[in-house]
Amino acid sequence: MSCDRIIDWPRVKPKNEDIALLLRDYFGEAGTVHWDRDRWIVSLHGKPSCPFKRLSPSGKSIQEVMDEAGERWIEVWPSDNCLYVMTRNQDHYTNDLAAGLVGVISRYWGGKVQGA
């Protein structure tokens, strides 16, 4: 599943350094955070998984799609008026971590999540 989550800043946006600190503390040893051109990349440890793999084995499962990718990551892209938290073809675990991250960021800096 891919998902773009957007947090609008009603006030001054956080500094990139502060976003990095929050990311590193949020993920701890579960992931590695690094800057790549215009966004933060959180590379998550472990292989993608599918909670339904053994419950409903019909056709090509999300697990098989994820096995082809083999990696878990979240992109955090700051812009002037908002922050994007993006996942690209990621498993449920990664998407749930990204959703939790959006909640933490929006609460801490007073941002408004689009569509919430």
C-alpha distances in whole Angstrom, upper triangle without the diagonal:
4,7,10,13,16,20,23,26,29,31,31,28,28,29,27,29,28,24,25,27,25,22,24,25,22,20,24,24,20,19,21,21,23,23,22,24,23,20,20,17,17,17,16,18,17,15,12,12,11,13,14,15,19,19,17,18,18,17,14,12,8,11,13,10,10,13,14,12,14,13,12,12,12,14,17,18,22,24,27,26,22,20,16,14,11,8,7,5,5,6,8,11,9,8,11,13,12,13,16,17,17,19,21,22,22,25,27,27,27,24,23,19,19,18,19
4,7,10,13,17,20,23,26,28,28,25,25,26,24,26,26,22,23,25,23,20,23,24,21,20,23,24,20,19,20,20,21,21,20,21,19,17,17,15,15,16,16,19,19,17,14,15,15,17,18,19,22,22,21,22,21,20,17,15,12,14,16,12,12,15,15,13,15,14,12,11,10,11,14,15,18,20,23,22,19,17,13,11,7,5,4,5,6,9,10,12,10,8,12,13,11,12,15,16,15,18,20,20,20,23,25,25,25,22,21,17,16,16,18
4,6,10,13,16,19,22,25,25,22,22,24,22,24,24,20,21,23,21,18,21,23,20,19,23,24,21,19,20,19,20,20,19,21,19,16,16,15,15,16,17,20,20,19,16,17,17,18,20,21,25,24,23,24,24,23,21,19,15,17,19,16,15,19,19,16,18,16,14,12,10,11,12,13,16,17,21,19,16,14,10,8,6,5,7,8,9,11,11,13,11,8,11,12,9,10,13,13,12,15,17,17,17,20,22,22,22,18,17,13,12,12,14
4,6,10,13,16,19,21,22,19,19,21,19,22,21,18,19,22,19,17,21,22,19,19,23,24,21,20,20,19,19,19,18,19,16,14,14,14,15,17,18,21,22,22,19,20,20,22,23,25,28,28,27,28,28,27,24,22,19,21,22,19,18,22,22,19,20,18,15,13,10,9,10,10,13,14,17,15,12,10,7,6,5,7,9,11,12,14,14,15,13,10,13,13,10,10,13,13,11,14,16,15,15,18,20,19,19,16,14,11,10,11,13
4,7,10,13,16,18,19,16,17,19,18,21,19,16,18,20,17,16,19,20,17,18,22,23,21,19,20,18,20,19,19,20,17,14,14,15,15,18,18,22,23,23,20,21,21,23,24,26,30,29,29,30,30,29,27,24,21,23,25,22,21,24,24,21,23,20,17,14,11,10,10,10,12,13,16,14,10,8,6,5,6,9,12,14,14,16,15,16,13,10,12,12,8,8,11,10,7,10,13,12,11,14,16,16,15,12,11,7,7,9,10
4,6,10,13,15,16,13,14,17,16,19,18,15,17,19,17,16,20,21,18,19,23,25,23,21,22,19,20,19,19,19,16,14,15,16,17,20,21,24,26,26,24,25,25,26,28,30,33,33,32,34,34,33,30,28,25,27,29,26,24,27,28,24,26,23,20,17,13,12,10,10,10,10,12,10,7,6,5,6,9,12,15,17,17,19,19,19,16,14,15,15,11,11,13,11,8,11,13,11,10,13,15,13,13,9,8,6,6,9,10
4,7,9,12,13,10,12,15,15,18,16,13,16,18,15,15,19,19,17,19,22,25,23,22,22,20,20,19,20,20,17,15,15,17,18,21,22,25,27,28,26,27,27,28,30,32,36,35,35,36,37,36,34,31,28,29,31,29,27,30,30,27,28,25,22,19,15,13,11,10,10,10,11,9,5,5,7,8,11,15,18,21,20,22,21,21,18,16,16,16,12,11,13,11,7,9,11,8,7,10,12,10,9,6,5,4,6,10,10
4,6,9,10,9,11,14,15,18,17,15,18,20,17,18,22,22,20,22,25,28,27,25,25,22,23,21,22,21,18,16,17,20,21,24,25,29,31,32,30,31,31,32,34,36,39,39,38,40,40,39,37,35,31,33,35,32,30,34,34,30,32,28,25,22,18,16,13,12,10,10,9,6,4,7,9,11,14,18,21,24,23,25,24,24,22,20,20,19,16,15,16,14,11,12,14,11,8,12,13,10,9,5,5,6,7,11,11
4,5,7,6,9,12,14,17,15,13,17,18,16,18,21,21,20,23,25,29,27,26,26,22,23,21,22,22,18,17,18,21,22,25,26,30,33,33,32,33,34,34,37,39,42,41,41,43,43,43,40,38,34,36,38,35,33,36,36,33,34,30,27,24,20,18,15,13,11,10,9,6,5,8,11,14,17,20,23,27,26,28,27,27,24,22,22,21,18,17,18,15,13,13,14,11,9,11,11,8,7,5,7,9,11,14,14
4,7,8,11,15,17,19,17,17,20,21,19,21,24,24,23,26,28,32,31,29,29,26,26,25,26,25,22,21,22,24,25,29,30,34,36,37,35,36,37,37,39,42,45,44,44,46,46,45,43,41,37,39,41,38,36,40,40,36,37,34,31,27,24,22,18,17,14,13,11,8,9,12,15,17,20,24,27,30,29,31,30,30,27,25,25,24,21,20,20,18,15,15,16,13,10,12,13,9,7,6,7,11,12,15,15
4,6,9,12,15,17,15,15,19,20,18,20,23,23,23,25,28,31,31,29,29,25,26,24,26,25,21,21,21,24,25,29,30,34,37,38,36,38,38,39,41,44,47,46,46,48,48,48,45,43,39,40,43,40,38,41,41,38,38,35,32,28,25,22,19,17,14,13,11,9,10,13,16,19,22,25,29,32,31,33,32,31,29,27,27,25,22,22,21,19,17,17,16,13,12,13,12,8,8,8,10,14,15,19,18
4,7,9,12,14,13,13,17,17,17,19,22,22,22,24,26,30,29,28,27,23,23,21,23,22,19,18,19,23,24,28,29,33,36,37,36,38,39,39,42,44,47,47,47,48,49,48,45,43,39,40,42,40,37,40,40,37,37,34,31,27,24,21,17,16,12,12,9,8,10,12,16,18,22,25,28,31,31,33,32,31,28,27,27,25,22,22,22,19,17,18,17,14,13,14,13,9,10,10,13,15,17,21,21
4,7,9,12,10,10,13,15,14,16,18,19,19,21,23,27,26,24,23,20,20,18,20,19,15,15,15,19,20,24,26,29,32,33,32,34,35,36,39,41,44,44,44,45,46,45,42,40,36,37,39,36,34,37,37,33,34,30,27,23,20,17,14,12,9,9,7,7,7,9,12,15,18,22,25,28,27,29,29,28,25,24,24,22,19,19,19,16,14,16,15,11,11,13,11,8,10,9,12,14,16,19,19
4,6,8,6,7,10,11,11,13,15,16,16,18,20,23,23,21,20,17,17,16,18,18,15,14,14,17,18,22,23,27,30,31,31,33,34,35,38,40,43,43,43,44,45,45,42,39,35,36,38,35,33,35,36,32,32,28,25,22,19,16,13,12,9,10,10,10,10,10,13,14,18,21,24,28,27,28,28,26,24,23,23,20,18,19,18,15,14,15,13,10,11,12,10,7,10,10,14,15,18,21,21
4,5,5,6,9,10,11,13,14,16,17,19,20,23,23,21,19,16,15,13,16,16,13,13,13,16,17,21,23,26,30,31,31,33,35,36,39,41,44,44,45,46,46,45,42,40,36,37,38,36,33,35,36,32,32,28,25,22,19,17,13,12,9,11,11,12,12,11,14,16,19,22,25,28,27,29,29,28,25,24,25,22,20,21,20,17,16,18,16,12,14,16,13,11,14,14,17,18,21,24,24
4,5,5,6,9,10,11,12,14,15,17,18,21,21,18,16,12,12,10,12,13,10,9,9,13,14,18,20,23,27,28,28,31,33,34,37,38,41,42,42,43,44,43,40,37,34,34,36,33,30,32,32,28,28,25,22,19,16,14,10,10,8,10,11,13,12,11,13,14,17,19,22,26,25,27,27,25,22,22,23,20,18,20,19,16,16,18,16,13,15,17,15,13,16,15,18,19,21,24,24
4,5,5,6,9,10,11,12,14,16,16,19,20,17,15,12,11,10,14,15,13,12,11,14,15,18,20,23,26,28,29,31,34,35,38,39,42,43,44,44,45,44,41,39,35,35,37,34,31,33,33,30,29,25,23,20,17,16,13,13,11,14,15,17,16,14,16,16,19,21,24,27,26,28,28,26,23,24,24,21,19,21,20,16,17,19,16,14,17,18,15,14,18,17,21,21,24,27,26
4,5,5,6,9,10,11,12,14,15,18,19,17,16,13,13,13,16,17,15,13,12,15,15,18,20,23,26,28,28,31,33,34,37,38,41,42,42,43,45,44,41,38,34,34,37,34,31,33,34,30,30,26,23,20,17,16,13,13,11,14,15,16,15,13,15,15,19,21,24,27,26,27,27,25,22,22,22,19,18,19,18,14,15,16,13,11,13,14,11,11,14,15,18,19,22,25,24
4,5,5,6,9,10,10,12,14,17,17,15,14,11,11,11,14,15,13,11,9,12,12,16,17,20,23,25,25,27,29,30,33,35,38,38,39,40,41,40,37,35,31,31,33,31,28,30,31,27,26,23,20,16,14,12,9,10,9,12,14,15,13,10,12,12,15,17,20,24,22,24,24,22,19,19,19,16,14,16,15,11,12,14,11,9,12,13,11,10,14,13,16,16,19,22,21
4,5,5,6,9,10,11,12,14,15,12,11,7,8,9,12,14,13,10,8,10,10,13,15,18,21,24,24,26,29,30,33,34,37,38,39,39,41,40,37,34,30,30,32,30,27,29,29,25,25,21,18,15,13,12,10,11,11,14,16,18,16,13,14,13,16,18,20,23,22,23,24,21,18,19,20,16,15,17,16,12,14,16,13,11,15,16,14,14,17,17,20,19,22,25,24
4,5,5,6,8,10,10,13,15,13,12,9,11,12,16,18,17,14,11,13,12,15,16,19,22,25,25,27,30,31,34,35,38,39,40,41,42,42,39,36,32,32,34,32,29,30,31,28,27,23,20,17,16,15,13,15,14,17,19,20,18,15,17,16,18,20,23,26,24,25,25,22,20,21,20,17,16,18,16,13,15,16,13,12,15,16,13,13,17,17,21,21,24,26,25
4,6,5,6,9,10,13,14,13,12,10,13,14,17,19,17,14,11,13,12,15,15,18,21,24,24,25,27,28,32,33,36,36,37,38,40,40,37,34,30,30,32,30,27,29,30,27,26,22,19,16,14,14,11,14,13,17,18,19,16,14,15,13,16,18,21,24,22,23,22,19,17,18,17,14,13,15,13,9,11,12,9,8,12,12,10,11,14,15,18,17,21,23,22
4,5,5,6,8,11,11,9,9,7,10,11,14,17,15,12,9,10,8,11,12,14,18,20,20,22,24,25,29,30,33,33,34,35,37,36,33,30,27,26,29,27,24,25,27,23,22,18,15,12,10,11,9,12,13,16,19,19,16,13,13,11,14,15,18,21,18,19,19,17,14,15,15,11,11,13,12,8,11,13,10,9,13,14,13,14,17,16,18,18,20,23,22
4,6,6,6,8,9,8,7,6,9,12,15,18,17,14,11,11,9,11,11,13,17,20,21,23,25,26,30,31,33,34,36,36,38,38,34,32,28,27,30,28,25,26,27,24,22,19,16,14,13,13,12,15,16,20,22,23,20,17,17,15,17,18,20,23,20,21,21,18,16,17,17,13,14,16,14,11,14,16,13,13,17,17,15,17,20,20,22,21,24,26,25
4,6,5,9,10,10,11,10,13,16,19,22,21,17,14,14,12,14,14,15,18,21,22,24,26,26,30,31,34,34,36,37,39,39,36,33,29,28,31,30,26,28,29,26,24,21,18,16,15,16,15,18,18,21,23,24,21,18,19,16,19,19,23,25,22,22,21,18,17,18,17,13,14,16,13,11,14,15,11,12,16,16,13,16,19,19,22,21,24,26,25
4,6,9,9,9,11,10,14,16,19,22,20,17,13,13,11,13,12,14,17,19,19,21,23,23,27,28,31,31,33,34,36,36,33,30,26,26,28,27,24,26,27,24,23,19,16,14,13,14,13,16,17,21,23,23,20,16,17,14,16,17,20,22,19,19,18,15,13,15,13,10,11,12,10,8,11,12,9,10,14,14,12,15,17,17,19,18,22,23,22
4,6,5,6,8,9,12,15,18,21,20,16,13,12,8,10,8,10,13,16,16,18,20,21,25,26,28,29,31,31,33,33,30,27,24,23,26,25,21,22,24,21,19,16,13,12,11,13,13,17,18,22,24,24,21,18,17,14,16,15,18,20,17,17,16,13,11,14,13,9,10,13,11,9,13,14,12,13,16,17,16,18,21,20,22,20,23,25,23
4,5,6,8,10,13,16,19,23,22,19,15,14,11,12,10,11,14,17,18,20,23,23,27,28,30,31,33,34,36,36,33,30,27,25,28,27,23,24,26,23,21,18,15,14,14,16,16,19,21,24,27,27,24,21,21,18,19,19,22,23,20,20,19,16,15,17,16,12,14,17,14,13,16,17,14,16,19,19,18,20,23,23,25,24,27,28,27
4,5,7,10,14,17,20,23,23,20,16,15,11,11,9,8,11,15,17,19,22,22,26,26,28,30,32,32,35,35,32,29,26,24,26,26,22,22,24,22,19,16,14,14,15,17,18,21,23,27,30,30,27,23,23,20,20,19,22,23,19,19,19,16,15,18,17,14,16,19,16,15,19,20,18,19,23,23,22,24,27,26,28,27,29,31,29
4,7,10,14,17,19,23,23,19,15,13,9,9,6,6,8,12,13,15,18,19,23,23,25,27,28,29,31,31,28,25,22,20,23,22,18,19,21,19,16,13,11,11,12,15,16,20,22,26,29,29,26,22,21,17,18,16,18,19,16,15,15,12,11,14,14,11,13,16,14,13,17,18,17,18,21,22,21,23,26,25,26,25,27,28,27
4,7,10,13,15,19,19,16,12,10,6,5,4,6,9,12,13,16,19,21,24,24,27,28,29,30,32,31,28,25,22,20,22,21,18,19,20,17,15,11,9,9,10,12,13,17,19,23,26,27,23,20,18,15,15,14,16,18,15,15,16,13,11,14,14,11,12,16,15,13,16,18,17,17,21,22,21,22,25,24,26,24,26,27,27
4,7,10,12,16,17,14,10,8,6,5,6,8,12,14,16,19,22,24,27,27,30,32,32,32,34,33,30,27,24,23,24,23,19,20,21,18,16,12,11,9,10,12,13,16,18,22,25,26,23,19,18,16,16,15,17,19,17,18,19,16,14,16,17,14,14,18,17,15,18,20,18,18,21,23,22,23,26,25,26,25,27,29,28
4,7,10,13,13,10,7,6,5,6,9,11,15,17,18,21,24,26,29,29,32,34,34,34,36,35,31,29,25,25,26,24,21,22,23,19,18,14,12,10,9,10,10,13,14,18,21,22,20,16,16,14,14,15,17,19,17,19,20,17,14,17,18,14,14,17,16,13,16,19,17,16,19,21,19,20,23,22,24,22,24,27,27
4,6,10,11,9,6,5,7,8,12,14,17,19,20,23,26,28,31,31,34,36,36,36,37,36,33,30,27,26,27,25,22,23,23,20,19,15,14,11,11,10,10,12,14,17,20,22,20,16,16,14,15,16,17,20,19,21,22,20,17,19,20,17,16,19,19,16,18,21,19,18,21,23,21,21,24,23,25,24,25,28,28
4,6,7,6,5,6,9,11,14,17,20,22,22,26,28,31,33,33,37,38,38,38,39,37,34,32,28,28,29,27,24,25,25,21,21,17,16,13,12,10,9,10,11,14,17,19,18,15,14,14,15,16,17,21,20,22,24,22,19,20,22,19,17,20,21,17,18,21,20,18,21,23,21,21,24,22,24,23,24,27,28
4,6,6,6,7,10,12,15,18,21,22,22,26,28,31,33,33,36,38,38,37,38,36,32,31,27,27,28,25,23,24,23,19,20,17,16,13,12,9,10,10,12,14,17,20,18,15,14,14,14,15,16,19,19,22,24,23,19,20,23,20,18,21,22,19,20,23,22,20,23,25,24,23,26,24,25,24,25,27,28
4,6,8,10,14,15,19,22,25,25,25,29,31,34,36,36,39,41,40,40,40,38,34,33,30,30,30,27,25,27,26,22,23,20,19,16,15,12,12,10,11,13,16,18,17,15,15,16,15,17,18,21,21,25,27,26,22,23,25,23,20,23,24,21,21,25,24,21,23,27,25,24,26,24,25,24,25,28,29
4,7,10,13,16,19,22,25,26,25,28,30,33,35,35,39,40,39,39,40,38,34,33,29,30,31,27,25,27,26,23,24,20,19,16,14,10,9,7,8,9,12,15,14,12,11,13,13,16,17,20,21,24,26,25,21,21,23,21,18,21,22,19,18,22,21,18,20,23,22,20,23,20,22,21,21,24,26
4,6,10,13,16,19,22,23,22,25,27,29,32,32,36,37,37,37,37,35,32,30,27,27,28,25,23,25,24,20,21,18,16,12,10,7,6,4,7,9,13,15,13,10,9,10,10,13,14,18,18,21,22,21,17,18,20,17,15,17,19,15,15,19,18,15,18,21,20,18,21,18,20,19,19,22,23
4,7,10,13,16,19,20,20,23,25,27,30,31,34,35,35,35,36,35,31,29,26,26,27,24,22,24,23,20,20,16,14,10,8,6,5,6,8,12,15,17,14,11,10,9,10,12,14,18,17,19,20,19,15,16,18,15,13,16,16,13,14,17,16,14,17,19,18,18,20,18,20,19,20,23,23
4,6,9,13,16,17,17,20,22,25,27,27,31,32,32,32,33,32,28,26,22,22,24,21,18,20,20,16,16,12,10,7,6,5,6,9,12,15,18,20,17,13,12,10,10,10,12,15,14,16,18,16,13,14,16,14,12,15,16,13,15,18,17,16,18,21,20,20,23,21,22,20,21,24,24
4,6,10,13,14,14,17,20,22,25,25,28,30,30,30,32,31,27,25,21,21,22,20,17,19,19,16,15,11,8,5,5,6,8,11,14,17,21,22,18,15,13,10,10,10,12,15,13,14,16,14,10,12,14,11,10,14,14,11,14,17,16,15,18,20,19,20,22,21,22,20,22,24,24
4,7,10,11,12,15,18,21,23,23,26,28,29,28,30,29,25,23,19,18,20,18,15,16,16,13,12,8,6,4,7,9,11,14,17,21,24,25,22,18,16,13,13,11,12,14,12,13,15,13,10,13,15,12,12,16,16,14,17,19,19,18,21,23,23,23,26,24,25,23,25,26,26
4,7,9,9,12,15,17,21,20,23,25,26,26,28,27,24,21,18,16,18,17,14,15,16,13,11,8,5,5,8,11,13,17,20,23,26,27,24,20,18,14,14,12,13,14,11,11,13,10,8,11,13,10,11,15,14,13,16,19,18,18,21,23,23,24,26,25,26,23,25,26,26
4,7,9,12,15,17,21,20,22,25,26,26,28,27,24,21,18,16,18,18,14,14,16,14,11,8,7,9,12,15,17,20,23,27,30,31,27,24,22,18,17,15,16,16,13,13,14,12,10,14,15,13,14,18,17,16,20,22,21,22,25,26,26,27,29,28,29,27,29,29,29
4,7,9,13,15,18,17,19,21,23,22,25,24,21,19,16,13,15,16,12,11,14,12,9,8,8,10,14,17,20,23,26,29,33,33,30,26,24,20,19,16,16,16,13,12,13,11,11,14,15,14,16,19,18,18,21,23,23,24,27,28,28,30,32,31,31,28,30,30,30
4,6,10,13,15,14,17,19,20,19,21,21,18,15,13,10,12,12,8,8,11,9,6,6,7,11,14,17,20,23,27,30,34,34,30,27,24,20,18,15,15,13,11,10,12,10,10,14,15,14,16,19,20,20,22,24,24,26,28,30,30,31,33,32,32,29,30,30,30
4,7,10,13,12,15,17,17,17,19,18,15,12,9,7,9,9,6,7,10,8,7,7,6,10,13,16,19,22,26,29,32,32,28,25,22,19,16,13,12,10,7,6,9,8,8,11,13,13,14,17,18,18,21,23,23,24,26,28,29,30,32,30,30,26,27,27,27
4,7,9,8,11,13,14,14,16,16,14,10,8,6,9,10,7,8,12,11,10,10,10,13,15,19,22,25,28,31,35,34,30,27,24,20,18,15,15,12,9,6,8,7,9,12,12,13,15,17,18,19,22,23,24,26,27,29,30,32,33,31,30,27,28,27,27
4,5,5,9,10,11,11,13,14,12,8,6,5,9,10,9,10,13,13,13,13,12,16,17,21,23,26,30,32,36,35,31,28,25,21,19,16,15,12,10,7,7,8,11,12,12,14,16,17,19,20,22,23,25,26,28,29,31,33,33,31,30,27,27,26,26
4,6,8,8,10,11,14,15,14,11,9,9,12,14,12,14,17,17,16,17,15,18,19,23,25,28,31,34,37,36,32,29,26,23,21,18,18,15,13,9,8,9,12,13,12,15,17,17,18,21,22,23,25,27,28,29,31,33,33,31,30,27,28,26,26
4,6,5,6,8,10,12,12,8,9,9,12,13,13,14,17,18,18,19,18,21,22,25,28,31,34,36,39,38,34,31,28,25,23,20,19,16,14,11,10,12,15,15,15,18,20,20,21,24,25,26,28,30,30,32,34,35,36,34,32,29,29,27,27
4,6,6,6,9,11,10,7,8,7,9,12,12,12,15,16,16,18,17,21,22,26,29,32,35,37,41,40,36,33,30,26,24,21,20,16,15,12,12,13,16,17,17,20,22,22,23,26,27,28,30,32,33,34,36,38,38,36,35,31,32,30,30
4,6,6,10,12,12,10,12,10,12,15,15,15,18,20,19,21,21,24,26,29,32,35,38,41,44,43,39,36,33,30,28,24,24,20,19,15,15,16,19,20,20,22,25,25,26,28,30,31,32,34,36,37,38,40,41,39,38,34,35,33,33
4,6,9,13,13,11,12,12,14,17,17,18,21,22,21,23,22,25,27,30,33,36,39,41,44,43,39,36,33,30,28,25,24,21,19,16,15,17,20,20,20,23,25,25,26,28,30,30,32,34,35,36,38,40,40,38,37,33,33,31,31
4,6,9,11,9,11,11,13,15,16,17,19,21,21,23,23,26,27,30,33,35,38,41,44,42,39,36,33,30,27,24,23,20,19,16,15,18,21,20,21,24,25,25,27,29,30,31,33,35,36,37,39,41,41,39,37,33,33,31,31
4,7,8,7,10,10,11,13,15,15,17,20,20,22,22,25,27,30,33,36,39,41,45,44,40,37,34,31,28,25,23,19,19,16,17,19,21,22,22,25,27,27,29,31,32,33,35,37,38,39,41,43,43,40,39,35,35,33,33
4,7,7,11,12,11,13,16,16,18,20,21,23,24,26,28,31,34,36,39,41,45,43,40,37,34,31,28,25,23,19,20,17,18,21,23,23,24,27,28,28,30,32,33,34,36,38,38,40,42,43,43,41,39,35,35,33,33
4,6,10,11,10,11,14,15,15,18,19,22,23,25,27,29,33,35,38,40,43,42,39,36,33,30,27,24,21,18,18,17,18,21,23,22,24,27,27,28,30,32,33,34,37,38,38,40,42,43,43,41,39,35,34,32,33
4,7,8,6,7,10,11,11,14,16,18,19,22,24,26,29,31,35,37,40,40,36,34,30,27,24,21,18,14,15,14,16,19,20,20,22,24,25,26,28,29,30,32,34,35,36,38,40,41,41,38,37,33,32,31,32
4,5,5,7,9,10,11,13,14,16,17,20,21,24,27,29,33,35,38,38,34,31,28,25,22,18,16,13,13,11,13,15,16,17,19,21,22,22,25,26,27,29,31,32,33,35,37,38,38,36,34,30,30,29,29
4,5,5,6,9,10,11,12,13,13,16,18,20,23,26,29,31,35,34,30,28,24,21,18,15,13,9,9,7,9,12,13,13,15,17,18,19,21,23,24,25,27,28,29,31,33,34,35,32,31,27,27,26,26
4,5,5,6,9,10,10,12,12,15,18,21,24,27,30,33,36,36,32,29,26,22,20,16,14,11,10,8,10,12,13,14,16,18,19,20,22,23,25,26,28,29,31,32,34,35,36,34,33,29,29,28,29
4,5,5,6,9,10,12,14,17,20,22,26,28,32,34,38,37,34,31,27,24,21,17,15,12,12,11,13,15,16,17,19,21,21,23,25,26,27,29,31,32,33,35,37,38,39,36,35,32,31,30,31
4,5,5,7,9,11,12,15,17,19,23,25,29,31,34,34,31,28,24,22,18,15,12,8,9,9,13,15,14,15,18,19,19,21,24,24,25,28,29,30,31,33,35,35,36,34,33,29,28,28,29
4,5,5,6,8,9,12,14,17,21,23,27,29,33,32,29,26,22,19,16,13,11,7,7,7,10,12,11,13,15,16,17,19,21,21,23,25,26,27,29,31,32,33,34,31,31,27,27,27,28
4,5,5,8,10,14,17,19,23,26,29,32,36,36,32,29,26,23,20,16,14,11,10,10,13,14,14,16,18,19,20,22,24,24,26,28,29,30,32,34,35,36,37,35,34,31,31,31,31
4,6,9,11,14,17,19,23,25,29,31,35,35,32,29,25,23,19,16,13,11,11,12,16,17,16,17,20,21,21,24,26,26,27,30,31,31,33,35,36,37,38,35,35,31,31,31,32
4,6,8,11,14,16,19,21,25,28,31,32,29,25,22,19,16,13,10,8,9,10,14,15,13,15,18,18,18,21,23,22,24,27,28,28,30,32,33,33,35,32,32,28,28,29,30
4,7,10,14,16,20,22,26,29,33,33,30,26,23,20,17,14,12,11,10,11,14,14,13,15,18,17,18,21,22,22,24,27,27,27,30,32,32,33,35,33,33,29,30,30,31
4,7,10,13,16,19,23,26,29,30,26,23,20,17,15,11,11,10,8,10,13,12,10,13,16,15,15,18,19,19,21,24,24,24,26,29,29,30,31,29,30,27,27,28,28
4,7,10,14,17,20,23,27,27,24,20,17,14,12,9,9,9,6,8,10,9,7,10,12,11,11,14,16,15,17,20,20,20,23,25,25,26,28,26,26,23,24,25,25
4,7,10,13,16,19,23,24,20,17,14,11,9,7,8,10,8,10,12,11,7,9,12,10,9,13,14,13,15,18,18,18,20,22,22,23,25,23,23,21,22,23,23
4,7,10,13,16,20,20,16,13,10,7,6,5,8,10,9,11,12,11,7,8,11,9,7,10,12,10,11,15,15,14,17,19,19,20,21,19,20,17,18,20,20
4,6,10,13,16,17,14,10,8,6,5,6,9,12,11,14,16,15,11,11,14,12,9,12,14,11,12,15,16,14,16,19,19,19,20,18,19,16,17,19,20
4,7,10,13,14,11,7,6,5,6,9,12,15,14,17,18,17,13,13,15,12,9,12,13,10,10,13,13,11,13,16,16,15,17,15,16,14,15,18,18
4,7,10,11,9,6,5,6,8,11,13,17,17,20,21,20,16,16,18,16,13,15,16,13,12,16,16,13,14,18,17,16,17,15,16,14,15,18,19
4,7,8,6,4,6,9,11,15,17,21,20,23,24,23,19,19,20,18,15,16,17,14,13,16,15,12,13,16,15,13,15,13,14,14,15,18,19
4,6,5,6,8,11,13,17,19,23,23,26,26,26,22,21,23,21,18,19,20,17,15,18,18,14,15,18,17,15,16,13,14,14,15,18,20
4,6,8,11,14,17,20,22,26,26,29,29,29,26,24,26,24,21,21,22,19,17,19,19,16,15,18,18,14,15,13,14,15,16,19,21
4,7,10,14,16,20,22,26,26,28,28,28,25,23,24,23,20,19,21,18,15,17,18,14,13,16,16,13,13,10,11,12,12,16,17
4,7,10,13,16,19,22,22,25,24,24,21,19,20,19,16,16,17,15,12,14,15,11,10,14,14,11,12,8,9,9,10,14,15
4,7,10,13,16,20,19,22,21,21,18,16,17,16,12,13,14,12,9,12,13,9,10,13,13,11,12,9,10,9,11,14,15
4,6,10,12,16,16,18,18,18,15,13,15,14,10,11,14,11,9,13,14,11,11,15,16,14,15,12,12,10,10,13,14
4,7,10,13,13,15,15,15,11,10,12,11,7,8,11,8,7,11,12,10,11,15,15,15,16,13,13,11,12,14,14
4,7,10,10,13,13,14,10,9,12,11,8,10,12,11,10,14,15,14,15,18,19,19,19,16,16,13,13,15,16
4,7,6,9,10,11,8,7,10,10,8,10,13,12,12,15,17,16,17,20,21,21,22,20,19,16,16,17,18
4,5,9,12,13,10,9,13,13,11,13,16,16,16,19,21,20,21,24,25,25,26,23,22,19,18,19,20
4,7,10,12,10,9,13,14,13,15,18,18,18,21,23,22,24,26,28,28,29,26,25,21,21,21,22
4,7,8,6,7,10,11,10,12,15,15,16,19,20,20,22,24,26,26,27,25,24,20,21,21,21
4,6,6,6,9,10,11,12,14,16,17,19,20,21,23,25,26,27,28,26,25,22,22,21,22
4,6,5,6,9,10,10,12,14,15,17,18,20,21,23,24,26,26,24,23,20,21,20,19
4,6,5,6,9,10,11,12,14,16,17,18,20,21,23,24,25,24,23,20,22,21,20
4,5,5,6,9,10,10,12,14,15,16,18,20,21,22,24,22,22,18,20,20,19
4,5,5,6,9,10,11,13,14,15,17,19,20,21,22,20,19,16,16,16,16
4,5,5,6,9,10,11,13,14,15,17,19,20,21,19,18,15,17,17,15
4,5,5,6,9,10,11,12,14,15,17,18,19,18,18,16,18,18,17
4,5,5,6,9,10,10,12,14,15,16,18,16,16,13,14,15,15
4,5,5,6,9,10,11,12,14,16,16,14,13,10,12,13,11
4,5,5,6,9,10,11,12,14,15,14,14,12,15,15,13
4,5,5,6,8,10,11,12,14,12,13,11,14,16,14
4,6,5,6,8,10,11,11,9,10,8,11,12,11
4,6,5,6,9,10,10,9,10,8,12,13,10
4,6,5,6,9,10,10,11,11,15,16,14
4,6,5,6,8,7,10,10,13,16,14
4,6,6,5,4,6,7,11,13,11
4,6,5,7,8,10,13,15,13
4,6,8,11,12,16,18,16
4,6,9,11,15,18,16
4,7,10,13,16,14
4,7,9,12,11
4,6,9,8
4,6,6
4,6
4
